[in-house]
Amino acid sequence: MRTKITRLVGLFVFGLICTLGGAYLGINQVYDRLDTELPAIIESAGCIPSQ
């Protein structure tokens, strides 16, 4: 019984680490993309005049 609980907790922790790691990588990718595309998005929306 103790082995089953230990294995279940290990699988849960592994899944949690994978989920958090994927979220972290996804957020970084979105941030990098916005960093490069945000000026063009703001300009095309007409919020600031073209220079």
Backbone bond lengths (Angstrom), bond angles and torsions (degrees), N, CA, C in turn:
res aa  C-N    CA-C-N  psi(-1)  N-CA   C-N-CA  omega(-1)  CA-C   N-CA-C  phi
1 M - - - 1.456 - - 1.529 110.34 -
2 R 1.328 115.93 -42.00 1.462 119.97 -178.84 1.534 110.63 -65.51
3 T 1.322 116.65 -36.20 1.456 121.21 178.56 1.527 110.83 -65.33
4 K 1.334 116.67 -38.81 1.463 120.87 178.80 1.527 110.72 -63.84
5 I 1.311 116.61 -42.94 1.464 120.62 -179.12 1.525 110.03 -66.07
6 T 1.332 116.40 -42.87 1.460 120.48 178.94 1.527 110.58 -62.07
7 R 1.315 116.45 -42.84 1.466 120.29 179.10 1.525 110.70 -65.49
8 L 1.313 117.59 -42.03 1.461 121.88 179.70 1.524 110.69 -63.34
9 V 1.320 116.76 -43.60 1.467 120.31 178.43 1.524 109.94 -64.90
10 G 1.322 117.98 -40.29 1.454 121.36 177.89 1.517 112.54 -61.69
11 L 1.329 116.36 -43.22 1.463 120.21 177.73 1.525 111.60 -65.63
12 F 1.323 116.45 -38.52 1.459 120.87 178.47 1.528 110.31 -63.86
13 V 1.322 116.80 -45.61 1.464 120.81 -179.80 1.524 109.93 -64.14
14 F 1.331 117.61 -42.73 1.460 121.22 177.93 1.535 110.44 -59.41
15 G 1.310 117.68 -46.17 1.463 121.42 178.74 1.520 112.04 -62.95
16 L 1.319 115.94 -39.59 1.459 120.35 178.96 1.524 110.84 -65.30
17 I 1.324 117.14 -42.41 1.463 121.04 178.35 1.530 110.61 -63.85
18 C 1.319 117.19 -41.81 1.469 120.50 178.40 1.529 110.87 -63.45
19 T 1.312 116.91 -42.43 1.467 121.20 -179.97 1.518 111.22 -64.35
20 L 1.326 116.72 -47.71 1.457 120.15 -179.42 1.523 111.49 -66.70
21 G 1.329 117.04 -37.75 1.460 120.32 177.12 1.519 111.95 -63.84
22 G 1.322 116.68 -42.46 1.466 120.81 177.65 1.513 112.08 -64.57
23 A 1.324 116.96 -41.00 1.465 120.66 177.79 1.524 110.65 -63.79
24 Y 1.329 116.71 -42.27 1.463 120.91 179.63 1.533 110.98 -62.20
25 L 1.323 116.78 -45.99 1.462 120.12 179.25 1.529 111.73 -65.31
26 G 1.333 116.43 -38.55 1.465 120.05 178.56 1.512 112.48 -65.64
27 I 1.326 116.38 -41.43 1.465 120.10 179.34 1.526 110.04 -65.82
28 N 1.325 116.92 -40.30 1.467 119.61 178.07 1.516 111.22 -63.40
29 Q 1.317 117.69 -38.93 1.461 121.16 179.92 1.529 110.39 -65.59
30 V 1.326 117.08 -42.74 1.467 120.70 178.17 1.520 110.19 -64.34
31 Y 1.326 116.91 -42.32 1.469 120.33 179.80 1.528 110.87 -61.89
32 D 1.336 117.26 -44.42 1.461 120.50 179.28 1.530 110.92 -63.53
33 R 1.301 116.30 -39.41 1.467 119.79 -179.43 1.532 110.83 -67.76
34 L 1.316 117.09 -42.37 1.463 120.06 178.02 1.522 110.90 -65.06
35 D 1.312 116.39 -36.81 1.456 120.71 -179.45 1.521 111.05 -60.38
36 T 1.319 117.40 -36.19 1.461 120.21 -178.94 1.528 112.42 -88.33
37 E 1.315 118.69 -29.60 1.461 121.29 -174.33 1.529 114.27 -101.98
38 L 1.309 118.21 -11.49 1.466 120.33 -174.57 1.531 113.33 -61.61
39 P 1.330 120.18 -43.59 1.468 118.23 178.49 1.533 112.86 -58.15
40 A 1.319 117.63 -40.76 1.461 120.71 179.18 1.524 111.16 -67.07
41 I 1.324 116.54 -38.16 1.466 120.15 178.87 1.530 110.59 -64.38
42 I 1.326 116.99 -43.78 1.467 121.13 -179.90 1.519 110.19 -65.53
43 E 1.316 117.45 -41.93 1.460 121.26 -179.78 1.521 111.21 -65.32
44 S 1.332 116.92 -42.04 1.470 119.33 -178.83 1.528 111.65 -70.45
45 A 1.312 117.34 -22.71 1.462 120.36 177.54 1.520 111.52 -79.34
46 G 1.341 117.38 -12.04 1.454 121.17 178.73 1.507 113.35 82.13
47 C 1.307 117.74 17.15 1.464 120.93 -179.01 1.513 112.51 -74.22
48 I 1.319 116.95 -30.43 1.457 121.15 177.61 1.526 108.02 -133.52
49 P 1.309 117.69 149.21 1.466 119.29 179.04 1.525 110.90 -71.97
50 S 1.327 115.95 152.18 1.456 121.18 176.28 1.516 110.02 -68.23
51 Q 1.326 115.54 145.51 1.475 118.80 -179.96 1.493 110.18 -110.92
